Amino acid sequence: MPAIEAITEYLKGFSSSGEEQISIFGDEGKATTVEKHVTADFSIPLFINEFWTARQRQSSSIHEISYRACFKPQLPRFFIELLTDPGDVVYDPFAGRGTTPVEAALLGRRVISNDINPLSRILAEPRLSIPALEQISSRLSKIPLQGQVSRDFDLSMFYHPQTEKELLSLREYLINKSKSGTEDEVDRWIRMVATNRLTGHSKGFFSVYTMPPNQAVSAERQIKINSKLNQKPGYREVHSIILKKSKQLLRNLSGAQVNNLCRASADAVFLEKESSQTEEIPSESVALTVTSPPFLDVVQYSGDNWLRAWFNDINMKEIEQNITMASNLQEWSAVMNKVFEELYRVTMPGGWVAFEVGEVKGGRVNLDEAVIPLGKAAGFNCAGVIINKQEFTKTSNIWGVKNNKSGTNSNRIVLFNKEFA
Ligand SMILES: C[S@@+](CC[C@H](N)C(=O)[O-])C[C@H]1O[C@@H](n2cnc3c(N)ncnc32)[C@H](O)[C@@H]1O
């Protein structure tokens, strides 16, 4: 495991000219800009470059599942490749759609994934045990399309009556499988894909034109959208959409990657806990944590996910109570203080935490300044803040990248290290 000094030197020297960088990253980079970030309490280096967004480093198609505020797979990949070896344990306490665990598994690492939102596990776990397309197709053919299922509420503003019937039958099938304990990896895959296809803006989704599946609008709002666009839901075949999306997710996976995912799934741990209370994770077992916490009250995970929660029989009220929705920095810091104490416990000596802090409230709230003292108080050393600046181009508008007006996307990651005893 590299020492903090080696990583600092490495980040400082990051450019297209160094042979080592080229061999590791295959990148045409610019030299890193290093600035000092000085406050009354500490002085920390800021490393600024385009570290991981170069076009040639495409991510795997298996990541193409939408989730609010997800990060791009290249972000965890950068830290996983730099700071761990195959077989090491990589962890994300706020895993969301599972970008960190899926990328870590692709790279032959072992994984622990946690998120208080049960949708996280539903979206992440099946992508470690990949069924063959024939298995998916054969299973779909056995799931009834026209069950006598009564609906709990009106969904006609989203779905054609026949699509709605198919969807209700699939939901009923999955709920029964789960309740009877007979759900297997093929069912879980189908559940994951269907959850991702519930609503969206193209014919690849079950619904009429609407917002993406991670931002489901209310029934009332959809009625207004339909009337404004003068549209009514057309028929969408549920099974064939699931199969098509499955093909897309698997389209560029190599055999070696499928094997790595499968190996990781054998002892992968998926938790649905408050991230400061993860006693299931053994002390000093994690080589690297890569994570992005909930940022103040920017994202309404529960409201945005109501339809996904309904499909998966998840109680939204419970989720609402548990998800951290701190409205100010003081509240947020109090929650993260406990998270850092837990991260210190689970991190092995010499291990790392890469903690992404977004640009919150239009850049007016500087979360790195709040996070650095929290990590240090828990016992970590801070190696610096890594700022990935990506010049925005049309072609880079892919999964997980958010445009902003200035034409750049940036991620700010505070990097911590636990000293050897
Ligand atoms: C910014 S998102 C993480 C996105 C993730 N990096 C990805 O690529 O999908 C933050 C996540 O934290 C979860 N979360 C919020 N409060 C939590 C808590 N107290 N404990 C564990 N997870 C929590 C939310 O459900 C959400 O999935």
Ligand as a Chemical Component Dictionary entry (heavy atoms), coordinates in Angstrom:
data_LIG
# 
_chem_comp.id                   LIG 
_chem_comp.type                 NON-POLYMER 
_chem_comp.pdbx_formal_charge   0 
_chem_comp.three_letter_code    LIG 
# 
loop_
_chem_comp_atom.comp_id 
_chem_comp_atom.atom_id 
_chem_comp_atom.alt_atom_id 
_chem_comp_atom.type_symbol 
_chem_comp_atom.charge 
_chem_comp_atom.model_Cartn_x 
_chem_comp_atom.model_Cartn_y 
_chem_comp_atom.model_Cartn_z 
_chem_comp_atom.pdbx_ordinal 
LIG C1  C1  C 0  -24.658 11.118 -3.317 1  
LIG S1  S1  S 1  -25.537 9.612  -3.133 2  
LIG C2  C2  C 0  -24.316 8.432  -3.493 3  
LIG C3  C3  C 0  -24.267 8.115  -4.962 4  
LIG C4  C4  C 0  -23.256 7.070  -5.305 5  
LIG N1  N1  N 0  -21.894 7.559  -5.209 6  
LIG C5  C5  C 0  -23.519 6.561  -6.736 7  
LIG O1  O1  O 0  -22.610 6.657  -7.583 8  
LIG O2  O2  O -1 -24.633 6.150  -6.985 9  
LIG C6  C6  C 0  -25.714 9.485  -1.393 10 
LIG C7  C7  C 0  -26.392 8.224  -0.885 11 
LIG O3  O3  O 0  -26.392 8.260  0.537  12 
LIG C8  C8  C 0  -27.524 7.531  0.997  13 
LIG N2  N2  N 0  -27.739 7.919  2.401  14 
LIG C9  C9  C 0  -28.284 9.063  2.882  15 
LIG N3  N3  N 0  -28.229 9.084  4.213  16 
LIG C10 C10 C 0  -27.615 7.930  4.613  17 
LIG C11 C11 C 0  -27.235 7.410  5.868  18 
LIG N4  N4  N 0  -27.480 8.081  6.980  19 
LIG N5  N5  N 0  -26.596 6.214  5.908  20 
LIG C12 C12 C 0  -26.352 5.515  4.759  21 
LIG N6  N6  N 0  -26.708 5.976  3.537  22 
LIG C13 C13 C 0  -27.309 7.166  3.453  23 
LIG C14 C14 C 0  -28.621 7.932  0.036  24 
LIG O4  O4  O 0  -29.641 6.938  0.018  25 
LIG C15 C15 C 0  -27.849 8.026  -1.284 26 
LIG O5  O5  O 0  -27.956 6.818  -1.995 27 
# 
loop_
_chem_comp_bond.comp_id 
_chem_comp_bond.atom_id_1 
_chem_comp_bond.atom_id_2 
_chem_comp_bond.value_order 
_chem_comp_bond.pdbx_ordinal 
LIG C1  S1  SING 1  
LIG S1  C2  SING 2  
LIG S1  C6  SING 3  
LIG C2  C3  SING 4  
LIG C3  C4  SING 5  
LIG C4  N1  SING 6  
LIG C4  C5  SING 7  
LIG C5  O1  DOUB 8  
LIG C5  O2  SING 9  
LIG C6  C7  SING 10 
LIG C7  O3  SING 11 
LIG C7  C15 SING 12 
LIG O3  C8  SING 13 
LIG C8  N2  SING 14 
LIG C8  C14 SING 15 
LIG N2  C9  SING 16 
LIG N2  C13 SING 17 
LIG C9  N3  DOUB 18 
LIG N3  C10 SING 19 
LIG C10 C11 SING 20 
LIG C10 C13 DOUB 21 
LIG C11 N4  SING 22 
LIG C11 N5  DOUB 23 
LIG N5  C12 SING 24 
LIG C12 N6  DOUB 25 
LIG N6  C13 SING 26 
LIG C14 O4  SING 27 
LIG C14 C15 SING 28 
LIG C15 O5  SING 29 
# 
